[in-house]
Amino acid sequence: MTLVEQFNTKPGRVLPTVVGTTEAISNSTLDSLNKLHIRDRGSHVTIVLLALRNSTAIYHWFMDYDAPAT
């Protein structure tokens, strides 16, 4: 039994999104976001800024791995 049958839902699909921190979003990512109805530039900029913020957080977690827990 498939998940679609088990949960009585519509089939889904995987939409790859690749976001860099240089405010550059590839055309394939823009196509994926368009399919999700995310079309405005403000949302695109927000997604890029979130990627930058979280990349910075991951860097600090890695670099401070031996720091005392707070």
C-alpha positions in Angstrom: 0.0 0.0 0.0 1.4 3.4 -1.0 1.3 6.4 1.3 -1.2 8.1 -1.0 -3.5 5.2 -0.5 -2.8 4.8 3.2 -3.5 8.5 4.0 -6.1 9.0 1.2 -4.2 12.1 -0.1 -3.0 13.5 -3.4 0.5 12.4 -4.7 3.3 14.7 -3.8 6.5 15.6 -5.5 10.0 16.7 -4.5 10.9 20.2 -5.6 14.7 20.8 -5.1 15.6 24.2 -3.9 19.2 25.4 -3.8 19.8 28.6 -2.0 23.1 30.4 -1.6 24.1 33.2 0.5 25.1 35.5 -2.3 21.5 36.4 -3.2 21.7 34.3 -6.3 18.9 31.8 -6.8 19.2 29.4 -9.8 16.5 29.2 -12.4 15.6 25.7 -11.4 15.0 26.9 -7.8 12.9 29.8 -9.1 10.9 27.2 -11.0 10.4 25.1 -7.9 9.4 28.2 -5.8 7.0 29.2 -8.6 5.3 25.8 -8.4 4.9 26.5 -4.6 3.3 29.9 -5.5 6.3 31.8 -4.0 6.8 34.4 -6.7 7.6 37.7 -5.2 11.1 39.1 -4.8 10.6 39.8 -1.1 10.0 36.2 -0.4 13.1 35.2 -2.4 15.2 37.7 -0.5 13.8 36.4 2.8 14.7 32.8 1.9 18.3 33.9 1.0 18.6 35.8 4.3 17.4 32.8 6.2 20.0 30.6 4.5 22.7 33.1 5.4 21.6 33.4 9.0 21.4 29.6 9.5 24.7 29.0 7.7 26.3 31.5 10.1 24.7 29.7 13.1 25.9 26.3 11.9 29.4 27.7 11.5 29.4 29.0 15.1 28.0 25.8 16.5 30.8 23.9 14.7 33.5 26.3 15.7 32.3 26.5 19.3 31.8 22.7 19.7 34.0 22.5 22.8 32.6 25.6 24.5 30.7 25.1 27.7 26.9 24.6 27.2 24.8 27.7 27.9 
